[in-house]
Amino acid sequence: MVTKSKILAYSMLSVGVLGALFFNNNMNLIPYTIVYKILSIILALVAIVFLYTIPPDNKLREQMQLKYLIDGLKEKGAPLKADLTKCSILENSYTEAQESRPMYEAIAFGELQNIMPADDNSVIDKTTKTKLENITLSILVYEAEVLGQQRKFYSQVIHKDRATLMFLLEAQKYTLIYYDKNNPSRCYFVLDFLDS
């Protein structure tokens, strides 16, 4: 699956490489060719970094499918006003080891915070050269009566701990849950306020 961002990145890379080759061979014909050659190389490097930051096709496909399902629930599903103070929170914490990258690579990708201890949530293990990161995931569970039956609605995974989540839910008070009338277990919590 070729996306617009991939087409743009490959175009930039092509123009950068061809420009560097062209201005390398025509040093005497065009004035200030060194400037154009440097700009072409910079364009090619930016394209390479851009290609590395574009998510893989399977992740893009998953994001598009998820967006399609959410839009379908919002359009055809039934809305339910949920009192967020009555939601229970399920939380899971674990530690994930990630291979640490060399310093120059972190600088190239603008990730200086990864090579310095910026927060309490991550450390670098000096013996194995891996970064250990504590990850906390939460899910909201809301119980309500729908079509004469008591139902439990489970939210999407939220990358926040219980204390932070409780604070944000107290401030918001209410949200909407869109659910499929034929299958109420398919639902979507509107939690846009958690990103701000």
Contact map, one row per residue, 1 for C-alpha under 8 A:
1110000000000000000000000000000000000000000000000000000010000000000000000000000000000000000000000000000000000000000000000000000000000000000000000000000000000000000000000000000000000000000000000000
1111011000000000000000000000000000000000000000000000000000000000000000000000000000000000000000000000000000000000000000000000000000000000000000000000000000000000000000000000000000000000000000000000
1111111000000000000000000000000000000000000000000000000000000000000000000000000000000000000000000000000000000000000000000000000000000000000000000000000000000000000000000000000000000000000000000000
0111111100000000000000000000000000000000000000000000000000000000000000000000000000000000000000000000000000000000000000000000000000000000000000000000000000000000000000000000000000000000000000000000
0011111110000000000000000000000000000000000000000000010000000000000000000000000000000000000000000000000000000000000000000000000000000000000000000000000000000000000000000000000000000000000000000000
0111111111000000000000000000000000000000000000000010010000000000000000000000000000000000000000000000000000000000000000000000000000000000000000000000000000000000000000000000000000000000000000000000
0111111111100000000000000000000000000000000000000000000000000000000000000000000000000000000000000000000000000000000000000000000000000000000000000000000000000000000000000000000000000000000000000000
0001111111110000000000000000000000000000000000000000000000000000000000000000000000000000000000000000000000000000000000000000000000000000000000000000000000000000000000000000000000000000000000000000
0000111111111000000000000000000000000000000000110110000000000000000000000000000000000000000000000000000000000000000000000000000000000000000000000000000000000000000000000000000000000000000000000000
0000011111111100000000000000000000000000000000100010000000000000000000000000000000000000000000000000000000000000000000000000000000000000000000000000000000000000000000000000000000000000000000000000
0000001111111110000000000000000000000000000000000000000000000000000000000000000000000000000000000000000000000000000000000000000000000000000000000000000000000000000000000000000000000000000000000000
0000000111111111000000000000000000000000001100100000000000000000000000000000000000000000000000000000000000000000000000000000000000000000000000000000000000000000000000000000000000000000000000000000
0000000011111111100000000000000000000000001110110000000000000000000000000000000000000000000000000000000000000000000000000000000000000000000000000000000000000000000000000000000000000000000000000000
0000000001111111110000000000000000000000000100000000000000000000000000000000000000000000000000000000000000000000000000000000000000000000000000000000000000000000000000000000000000000000000000000000
0000000000111111111000000000000000000001001100000000000000000000000000000000000000000000000000000000000000000000000000000000000000000000000000000000000000000000000000000000000000000000000000000000
0000000000011111111100000000000000000011111100000000000000000000000000000000000000000000000000000000000000000000000000000000000000000000000000000000000000000000000000000000000000000000000000000000
0000000000001111111110000000000000000001100100000000000000000000000000000000000000000000000000000000000000000000000000000000000000000000000000000000000000000000000000000000000000000000000000000000
0000000000000111111111000000000000000001000000000000000000000000000000000000000000000000000000000000000000000000000000000000000000000000000000000000000000000000000000000000000000000000000000000000
0000000000000011111111100000000000011001100000000000000000000000000000000000000000000000000000000000000000000000000000000000000000000000000000000000000000000000000000000000000000000000000000000000
0000000000000001111111110000000000011101100000000000000000000000000000000000000000000000000000000000000000000000000000000000000000000000000000000000000000000000000000000000000000000000000000000000
0000000000000000111111111000000000001000000000000000000000000000000000000000000000000000000000000000000000000000000000000000000000000000000000000000000000000000000000000000000000000000000000000000
0000000000000000011111111100000000000000000000000000000000000000000000000000000000000000000000000000000000000000000000000000000000000000000000000000000000000000000000000000000000000000000000000000
0000000000000000001111111110000011011000000000000000000000000000000000000000000000000000000000000000000000000000000000000000000000000000000000000000000000000000000000000000000000000000000000000000
0000000000000000000111111110000010001000000000000000000000000000000000000000000000000000000000000000000000000000000000000000000000000000000000000000000000000000000000000000000000000000000000000000
0000000000000000000011111110000000000000000000000000000000000000000000000000000000000000000000000000000000000000000000000000000000000000000000000000000000000000000000000000000000000000000000000000
0000000000000000000001111111110010000000000000000000000000000000000000000000000000000000000000000000000000000000000000000000000000000000000000000000000000000000000000000000000000000000000000000000
0000000000000000000000111111111011000000000000000000000000000000000000000000000000000000000000000000000000000000000000000000000000000000000000000000000000000000000000000000000000000000000000000000
0000000000000000000000000111111000000000000000000000000000000000000000000000000000000000000000000000000000000000000000000000000000000000000000000000000000000000000000000000000000000000000000000000
0000000000000000000000000111111000000000000000000000000000000000000000000000000000000000000000000000000000000000000000000000000000000000000000000000000000000000000000000000000000000000000000000000
0000000000000000000000000111111110000000000000000000000000000000000000000000000000000000000000000000000000000000000000000000000000000000000000000000000000000000000000000000000000000000000000000000
0000000000000000000000000011111110000000000000000000000000000000000000000000000000000000000000000000000000000000000000000000000000000000000000000000000000000000000000000000000000000000000000000000
0000000000000000000000000000011111110000000000000000000000000000000000000000000000000000000000000000000000000000000000000000000000000000000000000000000000000000000000000000000000000000000000000000
0000000000000000000000110110011111111000000000000000000000000000000000000000000000000000000000000000000000000000000000000000000000000000000000000000000000000000000000000000000000000000000000000000
0000000000000000000000100010000111111100000000000000000000000000000000000000000000000000000000000000000000000000000000000000000000000000000000000000000000000000000000000000000000000000000000000000
0000000000000000000000000000000111111110000000000000000000000000000000000000000000000000000000000000000000000000000000000000000000000000000000000000000000000000000000000000000000000000000000000000
0000000000000000001100100000000111111111000000000000000000000000000000000000000000000000000000000000000000000000000000000000000000000000000000000000000000000000000000000000000000000000000000000000
0000000000000000001110110000000011111111100000000000000000000000000000000000000000000000000000000000000000000000000000000000000000000000000000000000000000000000000000000000000000000000000000000000
0000000000000000000100000000000001111111110000000000000000000000000000000000000000000000000000000000000000000000000000000000000000000000000000000000000000000000000000000000000000000000000000000000
0000000000000001000000000000000000111111111000000000000000000000000000000000000000000000000000000000000000000000000000000000000000000000000000000000000000000000000000000000000000000000000000000000
0000000000000011111100000000000000011111111100000000000000000000000000000000000000000000000000000000000000000000000000000000000000000000000000000000000000000000000000000000000000000000000000000000
0000000000000001101100000000000000001111111110000000000000000000000000000000000000000000000000000000000000000000000000000000000000000000000000000000000000000000000000000000000000000000000000000000
0000000000000001000000000000000000000111111111000000000000000000000000000000000000000000000000000000000000000000000000000000000000000000000000000000000000000000000000000000000000000000000000000000
0000000000011011000000000000000000000011111111100000000000000000000000000000000000000000000000000000000000000000000000000000000000000000000000000000000000000000000000000000000000000000000000000000
0000000000011111100000000000000000000001111111110000000000000000000000000000000000000000000000000000000000000000000000000000000000000000000000000000000000000000000000000000000000000000000000000000
0000000000001000000000000000000000000000111111111000000000000000000000000000000000000000000000000000000000000000000000000000000000000000000000000000000000000000000000000000000000000000000000000000
0000000000000000000000000000000000000000011111111100000000000000000000000000000000000000000000000000000000000000000000000000000000000000000000000000000000000000000000000000000000000000000000000000
0000000011011000000000000000000000000000001111111110000000000000000000000000000000000000000000000000000000000000000000000000000000000000000000000000000000000000000000000000000000000000000000000000
0000000010001000000000000000000000000000000111111111000000000000000000000000000000000000000000000000000000000000000000000000000000000000000000000000000000000000000000000000000000000000000000000000
0000000000000000000000000000000000000000000011111111100000000000000000000000000000000000000000000000000000001000000000000000000000000000000000000000000000000000000000000000000000000000000000000000
0000000010000000000000000000000000000000000001111111110000000000000000000000000000000000000000000000000000000000000000000000000000000000000000000000000000000000000000000000000000000000000000000000
0000010011000000000000000000000000000000000000111111110000000000000000000000000000000000000000000000000000000000000000000000000000000000000000000000000000000000000000000000000000000000000000000000
0000000000000000000000000000000000000000000000011111111000000000000000000000000000000000000000000000000000000000000000000000000000000000000000000000000000000000000000000000000000000000000000000000
0000000000000000000000000000000000000000000000001111111000000000000000000000000000000000000000000000000000000000000000000000000000000000000000000000000000000000000000000000000000000000000000000000
0000110000000000000000000000000000000000000000000111111100000000000000000000000000000000000000000000000000000000000000000000000000000000000000000000000000000000000000000000000000000000000000000000
0000000000000000000000000000000000000000000000000001111110110000000000000000000000000000000000000000000000000000000000000000000000000000000000000000000000000000000000000000000000000000000000000000
0000000000000000000000000000000000000000000000000000011111110000000000000000000000000000000000000000000000000000000000000000000000000000000000000000000000000000000000000000000000000000000000000000
1000000000000000000000000000000000000000000000000000001111111000000000000000000000000000000000000000000000000000000000000000000000000000000000000000000000000000000000000000000000000000000000000000
0000000000000000000000000000000000000000000000000000000111111100000000000000000000000000000000000000000000000000000000000000000000000000000000000000000000000000000000000000000000000000000000000000
0000000000000000000000000000000000000000000000000000001111111110000000000000000000000000000000000000000000000000000000000000000000000000000000000000000000000000000000000000000000000000000000000000
0000000000000000000000000000000000000000000000000000001111111111000000000000000000000000000000000000000000000000000000000000000000000000000000000000000000000000000000000000000000000000000000000000
0000000000000000000000000000000000000000000000000000000011111111100000000000000000000000000000000000000000000000000000000000000000000000000000000000000000000000000000000000000000000000000000000000
0000000000000000000000000000000000000000000000000000000001111111110000000000000000000000000000000000000000000000000000000000000000000000000000000000000000000000000000000000000000000000000000000000
0000000000000000000000000000000000000000000000000000000000111111111000000000000000000000000000000000000000000000000000000000000000000000000000000000000000000000000000000000000000000000000000000000
0000000000000000000000000000000000000000000000000000000000011111111100000000000000000000000000000000000000000000000000000000000000000000000000000000000000000000000000000000000000000000000000000000
0000000000000000000000000000000000000000000000000000000000001111111110000000000000000000000000000000000000000000000000000000000000000000000000000000000000000000000000000000000000000000000000000000
0000000000000000000000000000000000000000000000000000000000000111111111000000000000000000000000000000000000000000000000000000000000000000000000000000000000000000000000000000000000000000000000000000
0000000000000000000000000000000000000000000000000000000000000011111111100000000000000000000000000000000000000000000000000000000000000000000000000000000000000000000000000000000000000000000000000000
0000000000000000000000000000000000000000000000000000000000000001111111110000000000000000000000000000000000000000000000000000000000000000000000000000000000000000000000000000000000000000000000000000
0000000000000000000000000000000000000000000000000000000000000000111111111000000000000000000000000000000000000000000000000000000000000000000000000000000000000000000000000000000000000000000000000000
0000000000000000000000000000000000000000000000000000000000000000011111111100000000000000000000000000000000000000000000000000000000000000000000000000000000000000000000000000000000000000000100000000
0000000000000000000000000000000000000000000000000000000000000000001111111110000000000000000000000000000000000000000000000000000000000000000000000000000000000000000000000000000000000000000000000000
0000000000000000000000000000000000000000000000000000000000000000000111111111100000000000000000000000000000000000000000000000000000000000000000000000000000000000000000000000000000000000000000000000
0000000000000000000000000000000000000000000000000000000000000000000011111111110000000000000000000000000000000000000000000000000000000000000000000000000000000000000000000000000001110000001100000000
0000000000000000000000000000000000000000000000000000000000000000000001111111111000000000000000000000000000000000000000000000000000000000000000000000000000000000000000000000000001000000000000000000
0000000000000000000000000000000000000000000000000000000000000000000000111111100000000000000000000000000000000000000000000000000000000000000000000000000000000000000000000000000000000000000000000000
0000000000000000000000000000000000000000000000000000000000000000000000011111110000000000000000000000000000000000000000000000000000000000000000000000000000000000000000000000000000010000000000000000
0000000000000000000000000000000000000000000000000000000000000000000000011111111000000000000000000000000000000000000000000000000000000000000000000000000000000000000000000000000001111000000000000000
0000000000000000000000000000000000000000000000000000000000000000000000001101111100000000000000000000000000000000000000000000000000000000000000000000000000000000000000000000000001111000000000000000
0000000000000000000000000000000000000000000000000000000000000000000000000100111110000000000000000000000000000000000000000000000000000000000000000000000000000000000000000000000111100000000000000000
0000000000000000000000000000000000000000000000000000000000000000000000000000011111000000000000000000000000000000000000000000000000000000000000000000000000000000000000000000000111100000000000000000
0000000000000000000000000000000000000000000000000000000000000000000000000000001111100000000000000000000000000000000000000000000000000000000000000000000000000000000000000000011110000000000000000000
0000000000000000000000000000000000000000000000000000000000000000000000000000000111110000000000000000000000000000000000000000000000000000000001000000000000000000000000000000011110000000000000000000
0000000000000000000000000000000000000000000000000000000000000000000000000000000011111110000000000000000000000000000000000000000000000000000000000000000000000000000000000000111000000000000000000000
0000000000000000000000000000000000000000000000000000000000000000000000000000000001111110000000000000000000000000000000000000000000000000000001000000000000000000000000001101111000000000000000000000
0000000000000000000000000000000000000000000000000000000000000000000000000000000000111110000000000000000000000000000000000000000000000000000000000000000000000000000000001100110000000000000000000000
0000000000000000000000000000000000000000000000000000000000000000000000000000000000111111000000000000000000000000000000000000000000000000000001000000000000000000000000000000000000000000000000000000
0000000000000000000000000000000000000000000000000000000000000000000000000000000000111111100000000000000000000000000000000000000000000000000111100000000000000000000000000000000000000000000000000000
0000000000000000000000000000000000000000000000000000000000000000000000000000000000000111110000000000000000000000000000000000000000000000000111000000000000000000000000000000000000000000000000000000
0000000000000000000000000000000000000000000000000000000000000000000000000000000000000011111000000000000000000000000000000000000000000000011110000000000000000000010000000000000000000000000000000000
0000000000000000000000000000000000000000000000000000000000000000000000000000000000000001111100000000000000000000000000000000000000000000011110000000000000000000000000000000000000000000000000000000
0000000000000000000000000000000000000000000000000000000000000000000000000000000000000000111110000000000000000000000000000000000000000001111000000000000000000000110000000000000000000000000000000000
0000000000000000000000000000000000000000000000000000000000000000000000000000000000000000011111000000000000000000000000000000000000000001110000000000000000000000000000000000000000000000000000000000
0000000000000000000000000000000000000000000000000000000000000000000000000000000000000000001111100000000000000000000000000000000000000111100000000000000000000000000000000000000000000000000000000000
0000000000000000000000000000000000000000000000000000000000000000000000000000000000000000000111110000000000000000000000000000000000000111000000000000000000000000000000000000000000000000000000000000
0000000000000000000000000000000000000000000000000000000000000000000000000000000000000000000011111000000000000000000000000000000000011110000000000000000000000000000000000000000000000000000000000000
0000000000000000000000000000000000000000000000000000000000000000000000000000000000000000000001111100000000000000000000000000000000011110000000000000000000000000000000000000000000000000000000000000
0000000000000000000000000000000000000000000000000000000000000000000000000000000000000000000000111110000000000000000000000000000001111000000000000000000000000000000000000000000000000000000000000000
0000000000000000000000000000000000000000000000000000000000000000000000000000000000000000000000011111000000000000000000000000000001111000000000000000000000000000000000000000000000000000000000000000
0000000000000000000000000000000000000000000000000000000000000000000000000000000000000000000000001111100000000000000000000000000011100000000000000000000000000000000000000000000000000000000000000000
0000000000000000000000000000000000000000000000000000000000000000000000000000000000000000000000000111110000000000000000000001000011100000000000000000000000000000000000000000000000000000000000000000
0000000000000000000000000000000000000000000000000000000000000000000000000000000000000000000000000011111011000000000000000000000000000000000000000000000000000000000000000000000000000000000000000000
0000000000000000000000000000000000000000000000000000000000000000000000000000000000000000000000000001111111000000000000000000000000000000000000000000000000000000000000000000000000000000000000000000
0000000000000000000000000000000000000000000000000000000000000000000000000000000000000000000000000000111111100000001000000000000000000000000000000000000000000000000000000000000000000000000000000000
0000000000000000000000000000000000000000000000000000000000000000000000000000000000000000000000000000011111110000000000000000000000000000000000000000000000000000000000000000000000000000000000000000
0000000000000000000000000000000000000000000000000000000000000000000000000000000000000000000000000000111111111000000000000000000000000000000000000000000000000000000000000000000000000000000000000000
0000000000000000000000000000000000000000000000000000000000000000000000000000000000000000000000000000111111111111011000000000000000000000000000000000000000000000000000000000000000000000000000000000
0000000000000000000000000000000000000000000000000000000000000000000000000000000000000000000000000000001111111111000000000000000000000000000000000000000000000000000000000000000000000000000000000000
0000000000000000000000000000000000000000000000000000000000000000000000000000000000000000000000000000000111111110000000000000000000000000000000000000000000000000000000000000000000000000000000000000
0000000000000000000000000000000000000000000000001000000000000000000000000000000000000000000000000000000011111110000000000000000000000000000000000000000000000000000000000000000000000000000000000000
0000000000000000000000000000000000000000000000000000000000000000000000000000000000000000000000000000000001111111000000000000000000000000000000000000000000000000000000000000000000000000000000000000
0000000000000000000000000000000000000000000000000000000000000000000000000000000000000000000000000000000001111111111000000000000000000000000000000000000000000000000000000000000000000000000000000000
0000000000000000000000000000000000000000000000000000000000000000000000000000000000000000000000000000000001100111111100000000000000000000000000000000000000000000000000000000000000000000000000000000
0000000000000000000000000000000000000000000000000000000000000000000000000000000000000000000000000000000000000011111111000000000000000000000000000000000000000000000000000000000000000000000000000000
0000000000000000000000000000000000000000000000000000000000000000000000000000000000000000000000000000000001000011111111000000000000000000000000000000000000000000000000000000000000000000000000000000
0000000000000000000000000000000000000000000000000000000000000000000000000000000000000000000000000000001001000011111110000000000000000000000000000000000000000000000000000000000000000000000000000000
0000000000000000000000000000000000000000000000000000000000000000000000000000000000000000000000000000000000000001111111000000000000000000000000000000000000000000000000000000000000000000000000000000
0000000000000000000000000000000000000000000000000000000000000000000000000000000000000000000000000000000000000000111111110110000000000000000000000000000000000000000000000000000000000000000000000000
0000000000000000000000000000000000000000000000000000000000000000000000000000000000000000000000000000000000000000110111110000000000000000000000000000000000000000000000000000000000000000000000000000
0000000000000000000000000000000000000000000000000000000000000000000000000000000000000000000000000000000000000000000011111100000000000000000000000000000000000000000000000000000000000000000000000000
0000000000000000000000000000000000000000000000000000000000000000000000000000000000000000000000000000000000000000000011111110000000000000000000000000000000000000000000000000000000000000000000000000
0000000000000000000000000000000000000000000000000000000000000000000000000000000000000000000000000000000000000000000000111110000000001100000000000000000000000000000000000000000000000000000000000000
0000000000000000000000000000000000000000000000000000000000000000000000000000000000000000000000000000000000000000000010111111000000111100000000000000000000000000000000000000000000000000000000000000
0000000000000000000000000000000000000000000000000000000000000000000000000000000000000000000000000000000000000000000010011111100000111000000000000000000000000000000000000000000000000000000000000000
0000000000000000000000000000000000000000000000000000000000000000000000000000000000000000000000000001000000000000000000000111110011110000000000000000000000000000000000000000000000000000000000000000
0000000000000000000000000000000000000000000000000000000000000000000000000000000000000000000000000000000000000000000000000011111111110000000000000000000000000000000000000000000000000000000000000000
0000000000000000000000000000000000000000000000000000000000000000000000000000000000000000000000000000000000000000000000000001111111000000000000000000000000000000000000000000000000000000000000000000
0000000000000000000000000000000000000000000000000000000000000000000000000000000000000000000000000000000000000000000000000000111110000000000000000000000000000000000000000000000000000000000000000000
0000000000000000000000000000000000000000000000000000000000000000000000000000000000000000000000000000000000000000000000000000111111000000000000000000000000000000000000000000000000000000000000000000
0000000000000000000000000000000000000000000000000000000000000000000000000000000000000000000000000011000000000000000000000001111111100000000000000000000000000000000000000000000000000000000000000000
0000000000000000000000000000000000000000000000000000000000000000000000000000000000000000000000001111000000000000000000000001110111110000000000000000000000000000000000000000000000000000000000000000
0000000000000000000000000000000000000000000000000000000000000000000000000000000000000000000000001111000000000000000000000111100011111000000000000000000000000000000000000000000000000000000000000000
0000000000000000000000000000000000000000000000000000000000000000000000000000000000000000000000111100000000000000000000000111100001111100000000000000000000000000000000000000000000000000000000000000
0000000000000000000000000000000000000000000000000000000000000000000000000000000000000000000000111100000000000000000000001110000000111110000000000000000000000000000000000000000000000000000000000000
0000000000000000000000000000000000000000000000000000000000000000000000000000000000000000000011110000000000000000000000001100000000011111000000000000000000000000000000000000000000000000000000000000
0000000000000000000000000000000000000000000000000000000000000000000000000000000000000000000011110000000000000000000000000000000000001111100000000000000000000010000000000000000000000000000000000000
0000000000000000000000000000000000000000000000000000000000000000000000000000000000000000001111000000000000000000000000000000000000000111110000000000000000000011100000000000000000000000000000000000
0000000000000000000000000000000000000000000000000000000000000000000000000000000000000000001110000000000000000000000000000000000000000011111000000000000000001111100000000000000000000000000000000000
0000000000000000000000000000000000000000000000000000000000000000000000000000000000000000111100000000000000000000000000000000000000000001111100000000000000001111110000000000000000000000000000000000
0000000000000000000000000000000000000000000000000000000000000000000000000000000000000000111000000000000000000000000000000000000000000000111110000000000001111100000000000000000000000000000000000000
0000000000000000000000000000000000000000000000000000000000000000000000000000000000000011110000000000000000000000000000000000000000000000011111000000000001110000000000000000000000000000000000000000
0000000000000000000000000000000000000000000000000000000000000000000000000000000000000011110000000000000000000000000000000000000000000000001111100000000111100000000000000000000000000000000000000000
0000000000000000000000000000000000000000000000000000000000000000000000000000000001010111000000000000000000000000000000000000000000000000000111110000000111000000000000000000000000000000000000000000
0000000000000000000000000000000000000000000000000000000000000000000000000000000000000010000000000000000000000000000000000000000000000000000011111000011110000000000000000000000000000000000000000000
0000000000000000000000000000000000000000000000000000000000000000000000000000000000000000000000000000000000000000000000000000000000000000000001111100011110000000000000000000000000000000000000000000
0000000000000000000000000000000000000000000000000000000000000000000000000000000000000000000000000000000000000000000000000000000000000000000000111111111000000000000000000000000000000000000000000000
0000000000000000000000000000000000000000000000000000000000000000000000000000000000000000000000000000000000000000000000000000000000000000000000011111111000000000000000000000000000000000000000000000
0000000000000000000000000000000000000000000000000000000000000000000000000000000000000000000000000000000000000000000000000000000000000000000000001111100000000000000000000000000000000000000000000000
0000000000000000000000000000000000000000000000000000000000000000000000000000000000000000000000000000000000000000000000000000000000000000000000001111110000000000000000000000000000000000000000000000
0000000000000000000000000000000000000000000000000000000000000000000000000000000000000000000000000000000000000000000000000000000000000000000000001111111000000000000000000000000000000000000000000000
0000000000000000000000000000000000000000000000000000000000000000000000000000000000000000000000000000000000000000000000000000000000000000000000111101111100000000000000000000000000000000000000000000
0000000000000000000000000000000000000000000000000000000000000000000000000000000000000000000000000000000000000000000000000000000000000000000000111100111110000000000000000000000000000001000000000000
0000000000000000000000000000000000000000000000000000000000000000000000000000000000000000000000000000000000000000000000000000000000000000000011110000011111000000000000000000000000000000100000000000
0000000000000000000000000000000000000000000000000000000000000000000000000000000000000000000000000000000000000000000000000000000000000000000011110000001111100000000000000000000000000001101000000000
0000000000000000000000000000000000000000000000000000000000000000000000000000000000000000000000000000000000000000000000000000000000000000001111000000000111110000000000000000000000000000101000000000
0000000000000000000000000000000000000000000000000000000000000000000000000000000000000000000000000000000000000000000000000000000000000000001110000000000011111000000000000000000000000000001110000000
0000000000000000000000000000000000000000000000000000000000000000000000000000000000000000000000000000000000000000000000000000000000000000001100000000000001111100000000000000000000000000000110000000
0000000000000000000000000000000000000000000000000000000000000000000000000000000000000000000000000000000000000000000000000000000000000000111000000000000000111110000000000000000000000000000000000000
0000000000000000000000000000000000000000000000000000000000000000000000000000000000000000000000000000000000000000000000000000000000000000111000000000000000011111000000000000000000000000000000000000
0000000000000000000000000000000000000000000000000000000000000000000000000000000000000000000000000000000000000000000000000000000000000011110000000000000000001111100000000000000000000000000000000000
0000000000000000000000000000000000000000000000000000000000000000000000000000000000000000000000000000000000000000000000000000000000000001110000000000000000000111110110000000000000000000000000000000
0000000000000000000000000000000000000000000000000000000000000000000000000000000000000000001000000000000000000000000000000000000000000001110000000000000000000011111110000000000000000000000000000000
0000000000000000000000000000000000000000000000000000000000000000000000000000000000000000101000000000000000000000000000000000000000000000010000000000000000000001111111000000000000000000000000000000
0000000000000000000000000000000000000000000000000000000000000000000000000000000000000000000000000000000000000000000000000000000000000000000000000000000000000000111111100000000000000000000000000000
0000000000000000000000000000000000000000000000000000000000000000000000000000000000000000000000000000000000000000000000000000000000000000000000000000000000000001111111110000000000000000000000000000
0000000000000000000000000000000000000000000000000000000000000000000000000000000000000000000000000000000000000000000000000000000000000000000000000000000000000001111111111000000000000000000000000000
0000000000000000000000000000000000000000000000000000000000000000000000000000000000000000000000000000000000000000000000000000000000000000000000000000000000000000011111111100000000000000000000000000
0000000000000000000000000000000000000000000000000000000000000000000000000000000000000000000000000000000000000000000000000000000000000000000000000000000000000000001111111110000000000000000000000000
0000000000000000000000000000000000000000000000000000000000000000000000000000000000000000000000000000000000000000000000000000000000000000000000000000000000000000000111111111000000000000000000000100
0000000000000000000000000000000000000000000000000000000000000000000000000000000000011000000000000000000000000000000000000000000000000000000000000000000000000000000011111111110000000000000000000000
0000000000000000000000000000000000000000000000000000000000000000000000000000000000011000000000000000000000000000000000000000000000000000000000000000000000000000000001111111100000000000000000000000
0000000000000000000000000000000000000000000000000000000000000000000000000000000000000000000000000000000000000000000000000000000000000000000000000000000000000000000000111111100000000000000000000000
0000000000000000000000000000000000000000000000000000000000000000000000000000000000010000000000000000000000000000000000000000000000000000000000000000000000000000000000011111111000000000000000001000
0000000000000000000000000000000000000000000000000000000000000000000000000000000000111000000000000000000000000000000000000000000000000000000000000000000000000000000000001111111000000000000000000000
0000000000000000000000000000000000000000000000000000000000000000000000000000000011111000000000000000000000000000000000000000000000000000000000000000000000000000000000001001111100000000000000000000
0000000000000000000000000000000000000000000000000000000000000000000000000000000011110000000000000000000000000000000000000000000000000000000000000000000000000000000000000001111110000000000011100000
0000000000000000000000000000000000000000000000000000000000000000000000000000001111000000000000000000000000000000000000000000000000000000000000000000000000000000000000000000011111000000000011000000
0000000000000000000000000000000000000000000000000000000000000000000000000000001111000000000000000000000000000000000000000000000000000000000000000000000000000000000000000000001111100000001111000000
0000000000000000000000000000000000000000000000000000000000000000000000001100111100000000000000000000000000000000000000000000000000000000000000000000000000000000000000000000000111110000001111000000
0000000000000000000000000000000000000000000000000000000000000000000000001000111100000000000000000000000000000000000000000000000000000000000000000000000000000000000000000000000011111011111100000000
0000000000000000000000000000000000000000000000000000000000000000000000001001110000000000000000000000000000000000000000000000000000000000000000000000000000000000000000000000000001111111111000000000
0000000000000000000000000000000000000000000000000000000000000000000000000000110000000000000000000000000000000000000000000000000000000000000000000000000000000000000000000000000000111111000000000000
0000000000000000000000000000000000000000000000000000000000000000000000000000000000000000000000000000000000000000000000000000000000000000000000000000000000000000000000000000000000011111000000000000
0000000000000000000000000000000000000000000000000000000000000000000000000000000000000000000000000000000000000000000000000000000000000000000000000000000000000000000000000000000000111111110000000000
0000000000000000000000000000000000000000000000000000000000000000000000000000000000000000000000000000000000000000000000000000000000000000000000000000001010000000000000000000000000111111111000000000
0000000000000000000000000000000000000000000000000000000000000000000000000000000000000000000000000000000000000000000000000000000000000000000000000000000111000000000000000000000000110011111000000000
0000000000000000000000000000000000000000000000000000000000000000000000000000000000000000000000000000000000000000000000000000000000000000000000000000000000000000000000000000000000110011111100000000
0000000000000000000000000000000000000000000000000000000000000000000000001000000000000000000000000000000000000000000000000000000000000000000000000000000011100000000000000000000011110001111110000000
0000000000000000000000000000000000000000000000000000000000000000000001001000000000000000000000000000000000000000000000000000000000000000000000000000000000110000000000000000000011100000011111000000
0000000000000000000000000000000000000000000000000000000000000000000000000000000000000000000000000000000000000000000000000000000000000000000000000000000000110000000000000000001111000000001111100000
0000000000000000000000000000000000000000000000000000000000000000000000000000000000000000000000000000000000000000000000000000000000000000000000000000000000000000000000000000001111000000000111110000
0000000000000000000000000000000000000000000000000000000000000000000000000000000000000000000000000000000000000000000000000000000000000000000000000000000000000000000000000000001000000000000011111110
0000000000000000000000000000000000000000000000000000000000000000000000000000000000000000000000000000000000000000000000000000000000000000000000000000000000000000000000000000000000000000000001111111
0000000000000000000000000000000000000000000000000000000000000000000000000000000000000000000000000000000000000000000000000000000000000000000000000000000000000000000000000001000000000000000000111111
0000000000000000000000000000000000000000000000000000000000000000000000000000000000000000000000000000000000000000000000000000000000000000000000000000000000000000000000010000000000000000000000111111
0000000000000000000000000000000000000000000000000000000000000000000000000000000000000000000000000000000000000000000000000000000000000000000000000000000000000000000000000000000000000000000000111111
0000000000000000000000000000000000000000000000000000000000000000000000000000000000000000000000000000000000000000000000000000000000000000000000000000000000000000000000000000000000000000000000011111
